[in-house]
Each structure stands twice: as structure tokens, then as C-alpha cells.
Amino acid sequence: MRLGETVVKWIKIPHEINGNFALTTGSAEVRNLQKLFDDRNKLAHHKASIQNIASLDCSNIQDPNSITLSDAQNANQSLVTSIEALKRVDQSIDITWLSS
């Protein structure tokens, strides 16, 4: 898995500030964080595409930029999973609001 620039910053900057903050690039926490940013980017940066209506096969339309309810639910679950993973790394993080 290729890590995005933002996720790399989330690994490096806390480590530089607090030397004992250790997320490794192959950890489940980092994979979850990358998935969170991937899902967020899909939701936040939706790009419309121009289609030639006459040539569309409406029986199997697949817009790579479309956002489904499932995509939104997956993004929400990625957020929850990432926050819970960060709590395992740093016990001082308050996640009581997460169950509200």
C-alpha cells in the first residue's frame, strides 16, 4: 500500500514532537488511517464526468467518481476504526464522544 503525503506527516510529525509516539508504516493503525484519508478524499473531492448520452450503456453504468451510501458508511467506519486505533497507541486520547 502506498501511503499518502498526509498519512506520512501523521507518522513523522508526532514522532518528532514526542519521540515515543511510534506508528510504523506497516501497522494496522497506519493502514486504517490511509483508508480513512482515501475514503475522505473520495467523498470530499468528487469529480463529475462528461458522458456522451447516445453511447451510454445504461445497463452497466459505473462512474469511478460516484459516491454510494455504502461508500459513506465505509468512510464513517474508517473514521471510527482509525480513532480507536489511535487510542490504542496513545491512551490519553479521549474518545468518549465517539459513542454518542
C-alpha positions in Angstrom: 0.0 0.0 0.0 1.3 3.4 -0.9 1.0 6.0 1.9 -0.3 9.4 1.0 1.6 12.5 2.0 -0.8 13.4 4.8 -0.5 10.0 6.4 3.3 10.2 6.2 3.1 13.5 8.1 0.8 11.9 10.7 3.6 9.4 11.3 6.6 11.7 11.2 5.4 14.9 13.0 4.1 13.3 16.2 7.3 11.2 16.4 9.4 14.4 16.0 7.5 16.2 18.7 7.2 13.2 21.1 9.9 10.7 20.5 7.9 7.8 22.0 5.0 8.1 19.6 5.6 5.2 17.3 3.4 4.3 14.4 5.1 2.0 11.9 4.3 2.3 8.2 3.0 -1.3 8.0 0.8 -1.3 11.1 -2.9 -1.7 11.2 -3.3 1.8 12.6 -1.5 3.3 9.6 -3.4 1.2 7.1 -6.7 2.3 8.8 -5.5 5.9 8.7 -4.7 5.7 5.0 -8.1 4.1 4.3 -9.7 7.0 6.2 -8.0 9.6 4.1 -8.8 7.6 0.9 -12.5 7.5 1.8 -12.4 11.1 2.8 -10.9 12.1 -0.5 -13.4 10.1 -2.4 -16.3 11.9 -0.6 -14.8 15.4 -0.5 -13.3 15.5 -4.0 -16.0 14.0 -6.1 -15.4 14.8 -9.8 -18.2 14.8 -12.3 -17.5 13.4 -15.7 -18.9 14.3 -19.0 -20.7 11.4 -20.8 -21.9 11.0 -24.3 -25.6 10.1 -23.6 -26.1 8.4 -27.0 -23.3 6.0 -26.4 -24.0 5.1 -22.8 -24.8 1.5 -21.9 -27.3 2.3 -19.1 -27.4 -1.4 -18.0 -23.9 -1.1 -16.5 -23.0 2.4 -15.7 -20.0 2.6 -13.4 -18.8 6.1 -12.6 -15.4 5.7 -10.8 -16.2 9.0 -9.1 -19.7 8.1 -7.9 -20.4 8.0 -4.2 -22.8 5.5 -2.8 -24.4 5.1 0.6 -22.1 2.2 1.2 -19.1 4.5 0.4 -20.3 7.0 3.0 -20.9 4.2 5.6 -17.4 2.8 4.9 -15.9 6.2 5.3 -17.7 6.6 8.7 -16.4 3.2 9.8 -12.9 4.1 8.7 -13.1 7.1 10.9 -14.2 5.1 13.9 -11.6 2.4 13.3 -8.8 5.0 13.0 -9.8 6.8 16.1 -10.0 3.6 18.1 -6.6 2.6 16.7 -5.0 5.9 17.7 -6.5 5.4 21.2 -4.6 2.1 21.4 -1.4 3.9 20.5 -2.0 6.9 22.9 -4.2 6.1 25.9 -4.5 9.9 26.7 -6.8 10.4 23.7 -10.4 10.9 24.8 -12.8 9.0 22.5 -15.9 9.0 24.8 -17.6 11.3 22.3 -17.3 8.6 19.7 -20.2 6.6 21.1 -22.6 9.5 21.1 
